[in-house]
Amino acid sequence: QVQLVESGGGTVQTGDSLRLSCVASGRTFSSYAMGWFRQAPGEEQDAVAAISRNSDKTYYADSVKGRFTISRDNSQNTVYLQMNNLKPEDTAVYYCKAVRWVGGTNVYWGQGTQVTVSS
């Protein structure tokens, strides 16, 4: 069992930056690929960014490329999402996800953190 706790959300203005953090419990963090997803009111949940277990591969949604950076520190059981040049359309609840494929698929989600960008 892995517990994920996000933090770092808040209310900012257009053009500002935020850094989200997601801390995982346990000693198996490095065996999980990690991702950030977001869901705006009335919208479906979308993938924002993902990172492989050893950080050699990353993925970004087209809408955040060049503005957001995902990173991880396996020694701190933490994955980050640096968000720069925020736009009102980035307003959403951001969720952290952990995935591991060992004898089946293990998936865990955090509780989410609200990001609100005002124009």
C-alpha positions as CSV (number, residue, x, y, z in Angstrom):
1,Q,0.0,0.0,0.0
2,V,1.3,3.4,-1.0
3,Q,-0.2,6.7,0.3
4,L,0.4,9.8,-1.7
5,V,0.0,13.3,-0.3
6,E,0.1,16.4,-2.6
7,S,0.8,19.9,-1.5
8,G,1.7,23.2,-3.1
9,G,-1.5,24.3,-4.6
10,G,-3.0,27.7,-4.2
11,T,-4.5,30.7,-5.9
12,V,-2.1,32.7,-8.2
13,Q,-2.4,35.2,-11.0
14,T,-1.8,34.6,-14.7
15,G,2.0,34.3,-15.4
16,D,2.8,33.2,-11.8
17,S,4.5,29.9,-10.9
18,L,3.7,27.1,-8.4
19,R,5.5,24.0,-7.5
20,L,3.5,21.0,-6.5
21,S,4.9,18.2,-4.4
22,C,3.7,14.6,-3.9
23,V,5.2,12.6,-1.1
24,A,4.8,8.8,-1.1
25,S,4.9,6.6,2.0
26,G,6.8,3.4,2.1
27,R,10.2,2.2,0.8
28,T,9.2,1.2,-2.8
29,F,8.8,4.7,-4.3
30,S,11.6,4.1,-6.8
31,S,9.7,1.2,-8.3
32,Y,6.8,3.3,-9.4
33,A,6.3,5.5,-12.4
34,M,4.7,8.7,-11.3
35,G,2.3,11.1,-13.0
36,W,0.3,14.3,-12.5
37,F,-3.3,14.5,-13.6
38,R,-5.8,17.3,-13.4
39,Q,-9.5,17.8,-13.4
40,A,-11.3,21.0,-13.9
41,P,-15.0,21.4,-12.8
42,G,-17.3,19.7,-15.3
43,E,-14.3,18.3,-17.2
44,E,-12.7,14.9,-17.5
45,Q,-9.5,14.1,-15.8
46,D,-6.5,14.7,-18.1
47,A,-2.9,13.6,-17.9
48,V,-0.5,16.5,-17.4
49,A,2.9,14.9,-17.0
50,A,4.6,11.7,-16.2
51,I,8.1,10.4,-15.3
52,S,9.7,7.0,-15.3
53,R,11.1,5.3,-12.3
54,N,14.7,6.5,-12.8
55,S,13.7,9.8,-14.5
56,D,15.1,8.8,-17.9
57,K,11.7,9.4,-19.6
58,T,9.2,12.1,-19.2
59,Y,5.8,12.9,-20.9
60,Y,4.0,16.2,-21.1
61,A,0.6,17.1,-22.4
62,D,0.8,19.5,-25.3
63,S,-1.0,22.1,-23.3
64,V,1.8,22.3,-20.7
65,K,4.9,21.7,-22.8
66,G,7.5,24.3,-22.2
67,R,5.8,25.6,-19.1
68,F,5.6,22.6,-16.7
69,T,8.5,20.4,-15.6
70,I,8.1,17.1,-13.8
71,S,10.9,15.7,-11.6
72,R,11.4,13.2,-8.8
73,D,13.7,12.6,-5.9
74,N,13.7,9.0,-5.1
75,S,15.8,9.6,-1.9
76,Q,12.9,11.8,-0.6
77,N,10.0,9.7,-2.0
78,T,8.8,12.8,-3.8
79,V,7.7,13.9,-7.2
80,Y,7.4,17.5,-8.2
81,L,5.5,19.5,-10.8
82,Q,7.1,22.9,-11.5
83,M,4.4,25.0,-13.2
84,N,5.5,28.3,-14.8
85,N,3.6,30.9,-16.7
86,L,0.3,29.7,-15.4
87,K,-2.8,30.4,-17.3
88,P,-6.5,30.5,-16.2
89,E,-7.0,27.3,-18.1
90,D,-4.6,25.5,-15.8
91,T,-7.2,25.9,-13.0
92,A,-8.0,22.4,-11.7
93,V,-7.5,19.9,-9.0
94,Y,-4.2,18.3,-9.5
95,Y,-3.7,14.6,-8.6
96,C,-0.6,12.6,-8.1
97,K,-0.6,9.0,-9.4
98,A,1.8,6.1,-8.8
99,V,1.9,3.0,-11.1
100,R,3.8,-0.2,-10.9
101,W,3.6,-3.3,-13.0
102,V,4.7,-6.2,-10.7
103,G,2.6,-9.3,-10.9
104,G,-0.3,-7.1,-12.0
105,T,-0.9,-3.4,-12.0
106,N,-0.6,-1.4,-8.8
107,V,-2.2,2.1,-9.0
108,Y,-2.4,4.7,-6.2
109,W,-3.8,8.2,-6.2
110,G,-3.4,11.2,-3.9
111,Q,-6.2,13.3,-2.6
112,G,-5.6,16.2,-4.9
113,T,-4.5,19.8,-4.5
114,Q,-6.4,22.8,-5.9
115,V,-4.7,25.2,-8.3
116,T,-6.6,28.3,-9.2
117,V,-5.2,30.8,-11.7
118,S,-7.0,34.2,-11.9
119,S,-6.8,36.4,-14.9
